[in-house]
Amino acid sequence: MSLNIDRINELYRKSQTVGLTPEEKAEQEHLRKEYIQAIRNNLRGTLERIKFVDPDDCNGA
């Protein structure tokens, strides 16, 4: 994941200076989609582990 972020940032910096080739633009788009999917999966996993607690429940279970 870290390598993808580094590459995404590298391609962004290059796009701001000299521009990207069509291949680099496609790579950038692919890496961004992978990154967003990883974030979504991480968030989904976190939300699935949330346990709701009823404040009126005196047993604490």
C-alpha positions in Angstrom: 0.0 0.0 0.0 2.8 2.4 0.9 4.5 1.9 -2.5 1.2 2.7 -4.3 0.8 5.9 -2.3 4.4 6.9 -3.1 3.8 6.1 -6.8 0.5 8.0 -6.8 2.3 11.0 -5.3 5.2 10.7 -7.8 2.8 10.7 -10.7 0.9 13.7 -9.3 4.0 15.7 -8.9 5.1 14.8 -12.5 1.7 15.8 -13.8 2.1 19.2 -12.2 5.5 19.8 -13.8 6.0 18.1 -17.1 2.8 16.2 -17.7 2.0 12.5 -18.0 2.1 10.1 -20.9 -1.1 8.3 -21.7 0.4 5.2 -20.1 1.2 7.1 -16.9 -2.3 8.6 -16.8 -3.8 5.1 -17.0 -1.4 3.9 -14.3 -2.3 6.8 -12.1 -6.0 6.2 -12.5 -5.6 2.4 -11.8 -3.5 3.1 -8.7 -6.0 5.7 -7.4 -8.9 3.2 -7.9 -6.9 0.5 -6.0 -6.2 3.0 -3.2 -9.8 4.1 -2.9 -11.0 0.4 -2.8 -8.5 -0.4 -0.1 -9.8 2.6 2.0 -13.4 1.5 1.5 -12.5 -2.1 2.5 -10.7 -0.9 5.6 -13.7 1.3 6.6 -16.2 -1.4 5.9 -14.2 -3.8 8.1 -14.0 -1.2 10.9 -17.7 -0.6 10.7 -18.5 -4.3 10.8 -16.7 -4.7 14.1 -18.6 -1.9 15.8 -20.7 -3.2 18.7 -23.6 -1.0 19.7 -24.2 -0.8 23.4 -27.6 -0.1 24.9 -27.1 2.5 27.7 -30.3 1.2 29.4 -28.8 -2.3 29.6 -27.7 -2.8 33.2 -26.0 -6.2 32.6 -23.3 -4.6 30.5 -23.4 -7.6 28.1 
